Amino acid sequence: MRAPPRTRGGALLYLYMREIWTRKDLTERSRLFLAASVGELSVTEACQKLGITRQRYYELEDRAVAGFFEALAPRKAGRPKKNTDPTTEIRSELEELRRENKKLWLYIKVLQKLAGIADRGKKPGRPQKTARRGGQTDDR
């Protein structure tokens, strides 16, 4: 797409906008919004064709303008930096697997209770708590 012409007259801007809203990749909805925003179509007519209220039209217009300004905001030049720490992805996957493992053990316990099967000990790989003097437990 070429840049808009820099003139004081509204005719060239109108022609440029006309070129934009006749593009094939725009939907009918976006064409109606563009036509209403440059005054080719009244807001009331656009709302009737879109099947929305004037309030909703102006909400959508505000959102579009905010998106326009966000797209024009200055950004750092070049590509964004990639994550240099290779363990970050592995750590997040490990945490996800731990959460899933905990959930699966809960399912196993529920199914054992429903089936009337006695709990056959703790999870594998975890040390058993041993009783010490005075009724205290040792978590070693």
LUMZA-967649 format. One record per residue: x, y, z of N, C-alpha, C in turn; residue number from 1; residue in one letter. Coordinates in Angstrom, 2 decimals, decimal comma. Atoms other than C-alpha are relative to their C-alpha. Layout:
BEGIN
> X / Y / Z / X / Y / Z / X / Y / Z / NUM / a
...
//
This chain:
BEGIN
> 0,85 / -1,16 / 0,00 / 0,00 / 0,00 / 0,00 / 0,90 / 1,23 / 0,00 / 1 / m
> -0,82 / -1,21 / 0,05 / 1,36 / 3,41 / -0,80 / -0,40 / 0,97 / 1,10 / 2 / r
> 0,23 / -0,96 / -1,07 / 1,61 / 6,28 / 1,64 / -1,04 / 1,03 / -0,43 / 3 / a
> 1,01 / -1,00 / 0,35 / -1,19 / 8,87 / 1,83 / 0,66 / 1,28 / -0,52 / 4 / p
> -0,57 / -1,25 / 0,53 / -0,62 / 12,07 / -0,14 / -0,02 / 1,09 / 1,06 / 5 / p
> -0,11 / -1,09 / -0,97 / 0,48 / 15,12 / 1,84 / -0,50 / 1,29 / -0,64 / 6 / r
> 0,59 / -1,24 / 0,52 / -1,90 / 17,90 / 0,84 / -0,96 / 0,55 / 1,03 / 7 / t
> 0,97 / -0,61 / -0,91 / -4,19 / 20,33 / 2,59 / -1,42 / -0,32 / -0,44 / 8 / r
> 1,35 / 0,26 / 0,51 / -7,15 / 19,43 / 0,40 / -0,53 / -1,35 / 0,43 / 9 / g
> 0,62 / 1,25 / -0,42 / -9,60 / 16,79 / 1,49 / -0,26 / -0,96 / -1,15 / 10 / g
> 0,32 / 0,84 / 1,15 / -10,11 / 15,47 / -2,06 / 0,99 / -1,14 / -0,16 / 11 / a
> -0,99 / 1,06 / 0,15 / -6,84 / 13,57 / -2,21 / -0,09 / -1,01 / 1,13 / 12 / l
> 0,19 / 0,91 / -1,12 / -7,39 / 12,13 / 1,26 / -1,21 / -0,89 / -0,26 / 13 / l
> 1,20 / 0,77 / 0,32 / -10,87 / 11,07 / 0,16 / 0,32 / -1,09 / -1,02 / 14 / y
> -0,35 / 1,00 / 1,01 / -9,43 / 9,32 / -2,91 / 0,86 / -1,10 / 0,60 / 15 / l
> -0,85 / 1,00 / -0,64 / -6,81 / 7,60 / -0,80 / -0,84 / -0,93 / 0,87 / 16 / y
> 0,87 / 0,83 / -0,83 / -9,44 / 6,40 / 1,68 / -0,88 / -0,88 / -0,87 / 17 / m
> 0,82 / 0,77 / 0,93 / -11,59 / 5,28 / -1,25 / 0,77 / -1,22 / -0,49 / 18 / r
> -0,84 / 1,11 / 0,44 / -8,67 / 3,15 / -2,45 / 0,12 / -1,06 / 1,09 / 19 / e
> -0,13 / 0,95 / -1,10 / -8,34 / 1,58 / 1,00 / -1,27 / -0,84 / 0,13 / 20 / i
> 1,19 / 0,78 / -0,29 / -11,98 / 0,61 / 1,44 / -0,57 / -0,73 / -1,20 / 21 / w
> 0,42 / 0,84 / 1,13 / -12,34 / -0,88 / -2,04 / 0,90 / -1,23 / -0,14 / 22 / t
> -0,86 / 1,19 / 0,03 / -9,64 / -3,46 / -1,29 / -0,83 / -1,24 / 0,26 / 23 / r
> 0,78 / 1,24 / -0,11 / -10,85 / -7,05 / -1,51 / 0,16 / -0,68 / 1,35 / 24 / k
> -0,21 / 0,68 / -1,27 / -9,40 / -8,12 / 1,83 / -0,77 / 0,62 / 1,17 / 25 / d
> 0,82 / -0,60 / -1,05 / -11,67 / -5,78 / 3,82 / -1,39 / -0,62 / -0,01 / 26 / l
> 1,35 / 0,52 / -0,10 / -14,97 / -7,09 / 5,07 / -1,00 / 1,13 / -0,20 / 27 / t
> 1,05 / -1,01 / 0,15 / -18,25 / -5,29 / 4,50 / -0,13 / 0,83 / 1,27 / 28 / e
> 0,08 / -0,70 / -1,28 / -18,29 / -4,39 / 8,18 / 1,06 / 1,09 / 0,08 / 29 / r
> -1,06 / -1,00 / -0,08 / -14,93 / -2,63 / 7,98 / -0,20 / 1,10 / -1,04 / 30 / s
> 0,30 / -1,02 / 1,01 / -15,99 / -0,85 / 4,77 / -1,02 / 1,01 / 0,52 / 31 / r
> 1,02 / -0,89 / -0,55 / -19,04 / 0,54 / 6,55 / 0,60 / 0,92 / 1,08 / 32 / l
> -0,66 / -0,82 / -1,01 / -16,90 / 1,74 / 9,48 / 0,85 / 1,08 / -0,65 / 33 / f
> -0,84 / -0,98 / 0,67 / -14,44 / 3,44 / 7,14 / -0,84 / 1,06 / -0,69 / 34 / l
> 0,86 / -0,96 / 0,70 / -17,22 / 5,05 / 5,11 / -0,61 / 0,98 / 0,99 / 35 / a
> 0,58 / -0,89 / -1,01 / -18,82 / 6,44 / 8,27 / 1,07 / 0,90 / 0,62 / 36 / a
> -1,04 / -0,81 / -0,64 / -15,49 / 7,66 / 9,65 / 0,46 / 1,15 / -0,88 / 37 / s
> -0,41 / -1,11 / 0,88 / -14,71 / 9,80 / 6,57 / -1,19 / 0,81 / -0,47 / 38 / v
> 1,17 / -0,80 / 0,30 / -18,27 / 11,06 / 6,22 / -0,73 / -0,37 / -1,28 / 39 / g
> 0,70 / 0,41 / 1,21 / -19,30 / 9,22 / 3,06 / -1,38 / -0,56 / 0,35 / 40 / e
> 1,23 / 0,60 / -0,49 / -22,03 / 7,51 / 5,09 / -0,24 / 0,56 / 1,40 / 41 / l
> 0,25 / -0,52 / -1,35 / -23,77 / 8,89 / 8,15 / 0,14 / -1,14 / 1,02 / 42 / s
> -0,16 / 1,00 / -1,06 / -23,17 / 7,13 / 11,45 / -1,31 / -0,75 / 0,22 / 43 / v
> 1,30 / 0,64 / -0,17 / -26,89 / 6,45 / 11,76 / -0,24 / -1,06 / -1,08 / 44 / t
> 0,16 / 0,98 / 1,09 / -26,97 / 4,74 / 8,34 / 0,92 / -1,20 / 0,20 / 45 / e
> -0,96 / 1,08 / -0,23 / -23,85 / 2,73 / 9,16 / -0,49 / -0,91 / 1,12 / 46 / a
> 0,51 / 0,80 / -1,12 / -25,39 / 1,61 / 12,46 / -1,17 / -0,87 / -0,42 / 47 / c
> 1,14 / 0,77 / 0,48 / -28,58 / 0,53 / 10,73 / 0,47 / -1,18 / -0,85 / 48 / q
> -0,50 / 1,08 / 0,86 / -26,65 / -1,48 / 8,14 / 0,79 / -1,05 / 0,79 / 49 / k
> -0,77 / 0,92 / -0,83 / -24,41 / -3,01 / 10,81 / -0,86 / -0,70 / 1,04 / 50 / l
> 0,88 / 0,59 / -1,00 / -27,31 / -3,74 / 13,14 / 0,50 / 0,24 / 1,42 / 51 / g
> -0,52 / -0,35 / -1,33 / -25,69 / -1,98 / 16,13 / -0,52 / 1,36 / 0,39 / 52 / i
> 0,42 / -1,31 / -0,48 / -26,48 / 1,04 / 18,27 / 1,12 / 1,01 / -0,25 / 53 / t
> -1,01 / -1,06 / 0,17 / -24,70 / 4,38 / 17,93 / 1,04 / -0,09 / 1,11 / 54 / r
> -0,93 / 0,14 / -1,11 / -23,17 / 3,81 / 21,35 / 1,04 / -1,08 / -0,30 / 55 / q
> -0,92 / 1,09 / 0,34 / -21,68 / 0,49 / 20,21 / 0,94 / 0,42 / -1,13 / 56 / r
> -0,84 / -0,48 / 1,10 / -20,42 / 2,15 / 17,01 / 1,15 / 0,83 / 0,54 / 57 / y
> -1,04 / -0,88 / -0,53 / -18,55 / 4,80 / 18,98 / 0,98 / -0,77 / 0,90 / 58 / y
> -0,92 / 0,84 / -0,78 / -17,13 / 2,15 / 21,35 / 0,99 / -0,70 / -0,93 / 59 / e
> -0,87 / 0,68 / 0,97 / -15,78 / 0,23 / 18,35 / 0,95 / 0,99 / -0,67 / 60 / l
> -0,85 / -1,02 / 0,61 / -14,47 / 3,44 / 16,80 / 1,14 / 0,39 / 0,96 / 61 / e
> -1,04 / -0,32 / -0,99 / -12,61 / 4,29 / 20,04 / 1,05 / -1,12 / 0,06 / 62 / d
> -0,92 / 1,13 / -0,01 / -11,09 / 0,79 / 20,06 / 0,90 / 0,00 / -1,22 / 63 / r
> -0,78 / -0,05 / 1,24 / -9,99 / 1,17 / 16,45 / 1,04 / 1,10 / 0,04 / 64 / a
> -0,95 / -1,12 / -0,10 / -8,38 / 4,55 / 17,10 / 1,11 / -0,35 / 0,98 / 65 / v
> -1,02 / 0,41 / -0,97 / -6,58 / 3,16 / 20,17 / 0,97 / -0,99 / -0,64 / 66 / a
> -0,86 / 0,96 / 0,70 / -5,26 / 0,28 / 18,05 / 0,88 / 0,68 / -1,03 / 67 / g
> -0,75 / -0,76 / 0,98 / -4,16 / 2,73 / 15,38 / 1,19 / 0,69 / 0,67 / 68 / f
> -1,07 / -0,70 / -0,70 / -2,16 / 4,79 / 17,89 / 1,02 / -0,97 / 0,59 / 69 / f
> -0,93 / 1,00 / -0,53 / -0,69 / 1,67 / 19,47 / 0,93 / -0,52 / -1,10 / 70 / e
> -0,82 / 0,46 / 1,12 / 0,51 / 0,52 / 16,05 / 1,04 / 1,03 / -0,40 / 71 / a
> -0,93 / -1,07 / 0,36 / 2,20 / 3,89 / 15,53 / 1,02 / 0,31 / 1,09 / 72 / l
> -0,92 / -0,28 / -1,12 / 3,96 / 3,89 / 18,91 / 1,41 / -0,47 / -0,35 / 73 / a
> -1,38 / 0,40 / 0,31 / 7,76 / 3,79 / 18,67 / 0,38 / -1,29 / 0,73 / 74 / p
> -0,47 / 1,27 / -0,56 / 9,38 / 0,42 / 19,27 / 1,50 / -0,10 / -0,21 / 75 / r
> -1,43 / 0,22 / 0,19 / 12,93 / -0,81 / 19,58 / 0,24 / -0,56 / -1,39 / 76 / k
> -0,33 / 0,48 / 1,34 / 14,58 / -1,40 / 16,25 / 0,56 / -1,42 / 0,07 / 77 / a
> -0,55 / 1,35 / 0,09 / 15,51 / -4,92 / 15,17 / -0,92 / -1,05 / 0,56 / 78 / g
> 0,79 / 1,13 / -0,50 / 14,29 / -8,31 / 16,21 / 0,03 / -0,03 / 1,52 / 79 / r
> -0,03 / 0,14 / -1,46 / 13,27 / -8,97 / 19,80 / 0,99 / -1,09 / 0,40 / 80 / p
> -0,97 / 0,98 / -0,47 / 15,86 / -10,86 / 21,83 / -0,67 / -1,32 / 0,34 / 81 / k
> 0,48 / 1,32 / -0,37 / 15,40 / -14,57 / 22,20 / 0,47 / -0,32 / 1,41 / 82 / k
> -0,38 / 0,42 / -1,34 / 15,56 / -16,25 / 25,56 / 1,37 / -0,68 / -0,07 / 83 / n
> -1,36 / 0,56 / 0,05 / 19,25 / -16,98 / 26,20 / 0,19 / -1,11 / 1,00 / 84 / t
> -0,13 / 1,05 / -1,01 / 18,70 / -19,28 / 29,20 / -0,73 / -1,24 / -0,48 / 85 / d
> 0,65 / 1,21 / 0,53 / 18,05 / -22,80 / 27,84 / -0,78 / -0,76 / 1,05 / 86 / p
> 0,70 / 0,76 / -1,04 / 16,81 / -24,05 / 31,21 / -1,39 / 0,54 / 0,30 / 87 / t
> 1,30 / -0,60 / -0,31 / 13,80 / -21,73 / 31,35 / -1,15 / -0,85 / -0,52 / 88 / t
> 1,07 / 0,83 / 0,58 / 11,70 / -23,85 / 29,02 / -0,09 / -1,34 / 0,72 / 89 / e
> -0,01 / 1,29 / -0,69 / 12,75 / -27,05 / 30,78 / -0,61 / 0,14 / 1,38 / 90 / i
> 0,56 / -0,21 / -1,33 / 11,89 / -25,60 / 34,19 / -1,52 / 0,14 / -0,04 / 91 / r
> 1,45 / -0,18 / 0,10 / 8,41 / -24,55 / 33,07 / -0,67 / -1,33 / -0,33 / 92 / s
> 0,56 / 1,32 / 0,33 / 7,81 / -28,01 / 31,57 / 0,02 / -0,90 / 1,24 / 93 / e
> -0,10 / 0,79 / -1,23 / 9,01 / -29,62 / 34,83 / -1,11 / 0,37 / 0,97 / 94 / l
> 1,08 / -0,44 / -0,89 / 6,56 / -27,51 / 36,86 / -1,36 / -0,51 / -0,48 / 95 / e
> 1,27 / 0,50 / 0,56 / 3,73 / -28,45 / 34,52 / -0,15 / -1,49 / 0,25 / 96 / e
> 0,05 / 1,45 / -0,23 / 4,60 / -32,14 / 34,83 / -0,22 / -0,31 / 1,47 / 97 / l
> 0,23 / 0,21 / -1,43 / 4,73 / -31,87 / 38,63 / -1,47 / 0,23 / 0,36 / 98 / r
> 1,43 / -0,26 / -0,26 / 1,24 / -30,33 / 38,68 / -0,86 / -1,15 / -0,52 / 99 / r
> 0,76 / 1,11 / 0,58 / -0,05 / -33,06 / 36,39 / 0,17 / -1,26 / 0,83 / 100 / e
> -0,26 / 1,18 / -0,82 / 1,60 / -35,76 / 38,53 / -0,81 / 0,05 / 1,30 / 101 / n
> 0,77 / -0,18 / -1,22 / -0,04 / -34,36 / 41,67 / -1,48 / -0,28 / -0,23 / 102 / k
> 1,40 / 0,22 / 0,34 / -3,42 / -34,37 / 39,97 / -0,29 / -1,49 / -0,24 / 103 / k
> 0,20 / 1,43 / 0,28 / -2,99 / -37,95 / 38,76 / 0,03 / -0,83 / 1,28 / 104 / l
> -0,02 / 0,72 / -1,27 / -2,06 / -39,14 / 42,26 / -1,32 / 0,20 / 0,75 / 105 / w
> 1,29 / -0,24 / -0,63 / -5,24 / -37,52 / 43,54 / -1,07 / -0,89 / -0,62 / 106 / l
> 0,95 / 0,88 / 0,69 / -7,24 / -39,41 / 40,90 / 0,17 / -1,45 / 0,45 / 107 / y
> -0,27 / 1,38 / -0,43 / -5,54 / -42,67 / 41,93 / -0,59 / -0,23 / 1,39 / 108 / i
> 0,53 / 0,16 / -1,36 / -6,45 / -42,11 / 45,60 / -1,52 / -0,07 / 0,00 / 109 / k
> 1,46 / 0,00 / 0,08 / -10,07 / -41,33 / 44,72 / -0,50 / -1,33 / -0,55 / 110 / v
> 0,40 / 1,28 / 0,59 / -10,33 / -44,42 / 42,52 / 0,23 / -1,15 / 0,96 / 111 / l
> -0,25 / 1,04 / -0,98 / -8,76 / -46,58 / 45,24 / -1,08 / -0,01 / 1,06 / 112 / q
> 1,06 / -0,06 / -1,01 / -11,32 / -45,35 / 47,77 / -1,32 / -0,51 / -0,56 / 113 / k
> 1,24 / 0,45 / 0,62 / -14,18 / -45,93 / 45,36 / -0,01 / -1,51 / -0,22 / 114 / l
> -0,10 / 1,44 / 0,25 / -12,92 / -49,44 / 44,59 / 0,17 / -0,79 / 1,29 / 115 / a
> -0,18 / 0,69 / -1,28 / -12,36 / -50,22 / 48,27 / 1,38 / -0,57 / 0,17 / 116 / g
> -1,37 / 0,48 / -0,09 / -8,65 / -50,76 / 47,82 / 0,71 / 0,84 / 1,06 / 117 / i
> -0,73 / -0,70 / -1,06 / -6,50 / -49,92 / 50,85 / 1,18 / 0,74 / -0,60 / 118 / a
> -1,16 / -0,77 / 0,44 / -3,81 / -47,31 / 50,43 / 1,24 / -0,84 / 0,25 / 119 / d
> -1,16 / 0,90 / -0,11 / -0,63 / -49,28 / 49,78 / 1,30 / 0,77 / 0,23 / 120 / r
> -1,22 / -0,74 / -0,30 / 1,83 / -46,69 / 50,95 / 0,01 / 1,35 / -0,67 / 121 / g
> -0,18 / -1,33 / 0,55 / 3,14 / -43,38 / 49,91 / 0,38 / -0,07 / -1,47 / 122 / k
> -0,44 / -0,11 / 1,38 / 4,09 / -42,18 / 46,47 / 1,40 / -0,57 / -0,14 / 123 / k
> -1,35 / 0,53 / 0,16 / 7,15 / -43,93 / 45,07 / 1,02 / 1,13 / -0,02 / 124 / p
> -1,07 / -0,99 / 0,00 / 10,41 / -42,09 / 45,63 / -0,05 / 0,98 / 1,15 / 125 / g
> 0,10 / -0,89 / -1,15 / 9,25 / -40,32 / 48,77 / 0,32 / -0,80 / 1,27 / 126 / r
> -0,32 / 0,73 / -1,24 / 10,73 / -41,32 / 52,16 / -1,19 / -0,03 / 0,95 / 127 / p
> 1,07 / 0,16 / -0,98 / 8,38 / -42,61 / 54,83 / 0,33 / 0,83 / 1,24 / 128 / q
> -0,21 / -0,71 / -1,24 / 7,90 / -40,56 / 57,97 / 0,20 / -1,03 / 1,11 / 129 / k
> -0,26 / 0,93 / -1,09 / 9,37 / -42,31 / 61,00 / -0,33 / 0,68 / 1,31 / 130 / t
> 0,39 / -0,54 / -1,30 / 8,12 / -41,87 / 64,55 / 1,22 / 0,13 / 0,90 / 131 / a
> -1,07 / -0,21 / -0,97 / 10,49 / -40,43 / 67,12 / -0,59 / 0,00 / 1,40 / 132 / r
> 0,48 / -0,06 / -1,38 / 10,26 / -40,23 / 70,88 / -0,94 / 1,18 / 0,19 / 133 / r
> 0,94 / -1,06 / -0,31 / 7,39 / -38,17 / 72,18 / -1,10 / 0,13 / -1,04 / 134 / g
> 1,07 / 0,00 / 1,00 / 5,09 / -39,00 / 69,22 / 0,23 / 0,93 / -1,16 / 135 / g
> -0,29 / -0,90 / 1,10 / 6,80 / -36,56 / 66,87 / 0,43 / -0,82 / -1,22 / 136 / q
> -0,44 / 0,69 / 1,23 / 7,45 / -37,51 / 63,26 / 1,23 / 0,69 / -0,56 / 137 / t
> -1,22 / -0,50 / 0,61 / 10,71 / -37,09 / 61,41 / -0,18 / -0,04 / -1,50 / 138 / d
> 0,23 / -0,09 / 1,44 / 10,48 / -35,95 / 57,78 / 1,25 / -0,31 / -0,81 / 139 / d
> -1,22 / 0,31 / 0,74 / 13,80 / -37,42 / 56,70 / -0,25 / -0,95 / -1,12 / 140 / r
//
